[in-house]
């Protein structure tokens, strides 16, 4: 019977904050070399489309969302039209993204709030965005970074997994991960770093079968939690 392959564990000594900042900078440089095209995978033409697409992306792939949103936005291209949409119609349009009843309700409520509180325009601050139904810090950071050019560090499952494996944080709470990483990273890099981690998480540092032996970050990574 074949013996399981044992992955060599790389040990990185306990770091000072300055040393961790320097390692993060090296990680970002390497990932930019590997994924120069890294950006959000969601298709959108304006902030309203992006906030809707990001709400739909919860527990769903971006590829699936991108198949749903063209028809959704043909029917309801802006907050005004979506705020008047029958809930049953919204549910039917977004059904294949999963949890569609909650997502349709969130789209309905947030579009009404955008009309009533923000004159039909998606707000451009964290505080205003998280005041909309279905919008947490991750969604708000996606919108800020990709629609408004305001630095944000969205923490999805890929970003959480990779920051822990890289030994950059021990936190499981996405908000705590966000705060810890942004304290160690220049704000100009926040949005890019999140995109880069997502690309690397999809391509190499996958959840179940990370390809550590082929990973370009191996010398920078302690492989925390990798079996």
C-alpha positions in Angstrom: 0.0 0.0 0.0 1.4 3.4 -1.0 2.5 5.6 1.8 0.9 9.1 1.9 3.2 11.8 0.8 4.4 14.0 3.6 4.7 17.7 2.8 7.7 19.3 4.2 6.8 22.0 6.7 8.6 25.3 6.3 9.1 27.1 9.6 9.2 30.9 9.7 10.5 32.3 13.0 8.3 34.5 15.1 8.1 37.8 13.3 8.1 41.4 14.4 5.4 43.6 12.8 8.2 45.2 10.6 9.3 41.7 9.5 5.8 40.7 8.7 5.2 43.9 6.7 8.4 43.1 4.7 7.2 39.5 4.0 3.8 40.7 2.9 5.5 43.2 0.5 7.4 40.3 -1.0 4.2 38.2 -1.3 2.4 41.0 -3.1 5.3 41.5 -5.5 5.5 37.8 -6.4 1.7 37.5 -6.8 1.7 40.5 -9.1 4.3 38.8 -11.3 2.1 35.7 -11.4 -1.3 37.4 -11.8 -0.8 40.8 -13.5 -4.4 40.7 -14.7 -5.9 40.2 -11.2 -9.1 42.1 -10.7 -12.7 41.3 -9.6 -14.2 38.5 -11.6 -17.7 40.0 -11.4 -19.0 41.7 -14.5 -20.4 45.2 -13.9 -20.8 48.5 -15.6 -21.5 50.8 -12.7 -21.6 50.8 -8.8 -25.2 49.6 -8.7 -24.5 46.6 -10.8 -21.4 45.7 -8.7 -23.2 45.9 -5.4 -26.0 43.7 -6.7 -23.6 41.2 -8.2 -21.6 41.1 -4.9 -24.7 40.4 -2.9 -25.5 37.6 -5.2 -22.0 36.1 -5.0 -22.4 35.0 -1.4 -22.1 31.2 -1.3 -22.0 31.2 -5.1 -19.3 31.4 -7.8 -18.6 34.6 -9.6 -19.1 32.6 -12.9 -22.6 31.7 -11.9 -23.4 35.3 -10.9 -22.1 36.5 -14.3 -24.6 34.2 -16.0 -27.5 35.6 -14.0 -26.8 39.4 -13.9 -27.2 40.2 -17.7 -30.9 39.2 -17.6 -31.4 40.8 -14.1 -30.0 44.1 -15.3 -31.9 44.0 -18.6 -35.0 44.0 -16.5 -33.9 46.2 -13.7 -30.9 48.4 -14.8 -30.9 50.8 -11.8 -32.0 51.2 -8.3 -35.3 53.0 -9.3 -36.5 50.1 -11.5 -35.3 47.4 -9.1 -37.0 49.1 -6.1 -40.3 48.6 -7.9 -39.7 45.0 -9.0 -42.1 42.3 -7.8 -40.2 40.1 -5.3 -41.3 37.0 -7.1 -39.8 38.2 -10.3 -36.5 39.0 -8.5 -36.5 35.5 -6.9 -37.0 33.9 -10.3 -34.1 35.8 -11.9 -31.6 35.1 -9.1 -32.8 31.6 -8.2 -29.7 29.7 -9.6 -27.4 31.7 -7.3 -28.7 29.9 -4.2 -30.4 31.3 -1.1 -32.4 33.2 -3.7 -35.3 34.3 -1.4 -32.9 36.1 1.0 -30.9 37.5 -1.9 -33.9 38.8 -3.8 -35.2 40.4 -0.6 -31.8 42.0 0.0 -31.8 43.4 -3.6 -35.3 44.8 -3.1 -34.5 46.4 0.2 -31.1 47.9 -0.8 -32.4 49.3 -4.0 -35.3 51.0 -2.1 -32.8 52.4 0.5 -30.6 53.7 -2.3 -33.6 55.5 -3.7 -34.9 56.8 -0.4 -31.7 57.7 1.4 -29.1 58.3 -1.4 -31.1 59.8 -4.3 -30.7 56.6 -6.5 -26.9 56.6 -6.3 -24.9 53.9 -4.5 -23.2 55.6 -1.6 -19.4 55.7 -1.5 -18.5 55.3 2.2 -18.2 52.2 4.4 -20.7 53.5 6.9 -23.4 54.2 4.4 -22.8 51.0 2.5 -23.1 48.6 5.5 -26.3 50.4 6.4 -27.9 48.7 3.3 -29.6 45.3 3.8 -27.4 42.4 2.7 -24.2 44.6 2.6 -21.5 43.7 5.1 -17.9 44.8 5.2 -16.8 42.4 2.5 -19.4 43.6 0.0 -18.7 47.2 0.9 -15.0 46.8 0.4 -15.6 45.2 -3.0 -17.7 48.2 -4.1 -15.3 50.8 -2.6 -12.2 49.3 -4.2 -13.6 48.3 -7.6 -16.3 50.9 -8.3 -15.0 54.0 -6.4 -11.2 53.5 -6.3 -11.3 53.7 -2.5 -8.8 51.2 -0.9 -10.6 48.2 0.7 -9.6 44.7 1.7 -12.5 42.3 1.1 -12.1 39.0 3.0 -13.8 36.1 1.3 -13.1 32.4 1.9 -10.0 32.4 -0.3 -8.5 35.5 1.4 -9.2 34.1 4.9 -7.7 30.7 4.1 -4.5 32.1 2.4 -3.8 34.8 5.1 -3.9 32.0 7.7 -1.8 29.5 5.7 0.7 32.3 5.1 0.9 32.9 8.8 -0.3 36.5 8.4 -3.1 36.1 10.9 -4.7 33.6 13.2 -8.1 35.1 13.1 -11.2 33.3 11.7 -13.4 36.4 11.9 -13.2 38.2 8.5 -13.4 41.6 10.1 -10.5 40.8 12.4 -8.5 39.5 9.4 -9.3 42.7 7.5 -8.1 44.9 10.3 -5.0 42.9 11.0 -3.9 42.8 7.3 -4.7 46.4 6.6 -2.6 47.5 9.6 0.4 45.7 8.0 -0.2 46.8 4.4 -0.1 50.1 2.6 -3.6 51.2 1.7 -2.7 51.5 -2.0 -2.2 47.7 -2.0 -5.4 46.6 -0.1 -7.7 46.1 -3.1 -5.0 44.4 -5.3 -3.8 42.2 -2.4 -7.3 40.8 -2.0 -7.7 40.1 -5.7 -4.2 38.5 -5.9 -5.0 36.2 -2.9 -8.2 35.1 -4.6 -6.5 34.3 -7.8 -3.8 32.4 -6.1 -6.4 30.6 -3.9 -8.2 29.4 -7.0 -5.1 28.4 -9.0 -2.7 26.9 -6.5 -3.5 27.3 -2.8 -6.9 25.5 -3.1 -8.9 24.5 0.0 -8.6 20.7 -0.3 -5.5 20.0 -2.4 -3.0 22.9 -2.2 -0.2 22.5 -4.6 2.6 23.5 -2.2 5.4 21.8 -4.0 4.7 24.0 -7.1 3.8 27.1 -5.3 5.8 30.3 -6.0 5.2 31.5 -2.5 6.6 28.4 -0.8 9.7 30.0 0.6 7.6 32.8 2.1 4.9 30.5 3.5 4.8 28.4 6.8 1.9 26.4 5.4 -0.1 26.8 8.6 -2.9 24.2 8.8 -1.8 22.4 5.6 -1.7 18.6 6.1 
